[in-house]
């Protein structure tokens, strides 16, 4: 057998082994678009019934970082949605008032404005509705609206800032306005210019070859059927274990998901599809927070949701693609908070 013949056979084998991914960048972009995957827009959507202004955003930033919104004076929004760690707390489930452990993994606050609804079960229609929940939850911040208002009104700087953020209101320091201000700040927490976004906008070199192969597999295996839209997820609800239910530690039988909101039997173990932007930064995964490895999470999704076996090599390539969804994180300095006064309510542990 001639040496030249062996070289031809080798080349043919290599071509055959890579033919599944032999698509042009333009074709891959078209496939991604057809699958419903979208680049992050240049500006976030304006929140409903909450006009934005710089004073409101600045106020919301202070409130987001202020632990005095909690009864103990220890827990802030940033405690569970840490700006410095991908917008979550990197714990299986968050720790709240009195060292209680919450029932579900904390979702990232980054790009949350692009979700259809908030929380794993979608019980909050928007970010201002979401902001009210943890403040009042006994397992989280364990506070009451009237106590929050009393705390804020006890500090002259907050009273002044609320007045500027909500002009023409006779009594601007309210629990509703507190939530609106936090929403205004959270709307700004987007992460643009991920390699995937730059690729979708025409930069062929923004993603490397393995990331592109992972994107192709993400589409081929059906991942994009649930994880699509601007946030690559967060747009619809699906049963966890559509084809095969995961083990009880990953899908706790006592947490029936959206059923707890709607009481509809069809919503048992139904959850909002997790948004995948910055997913490489937000382990552990799933609402139970029991899976720390992104490749393992991909493989579980293949078995549970798609009924396909995604081997280690394919899971690795898909995970590499998911890494291309990491955008430029907002550089936010910790704010100086208003000074307490003699009338500020004392911490309650």
Protein Blocks (a to p, Z undefined) as FASTA:
>chain_A
ZZklmmmmmmmmmmmmmmmmmccfklmmmmmmmnopacddfbdcddehiacdfklmmmmm
mmmmmmklpmnlmacfklmmcfknoopaopabdcdehhiacfbdcddfehklmpmbgcjk
opafbfklmmmmmmmmmklnopafklmmmmmmmpmklmmmmmmmmghiablbcfklmmmm
mmmmmmmmccehifklmmmnopaklpcfklmmmmmmmmmnommmmmgcjkopakbccdeh
klbccdfklmcfklgojmlmnopaklgoiacdddfehklmmccedjkopafbfklmmmmm
mmmmnopacdfklmmmmmmmmmmmpccdddddddddddddfklccddZZ
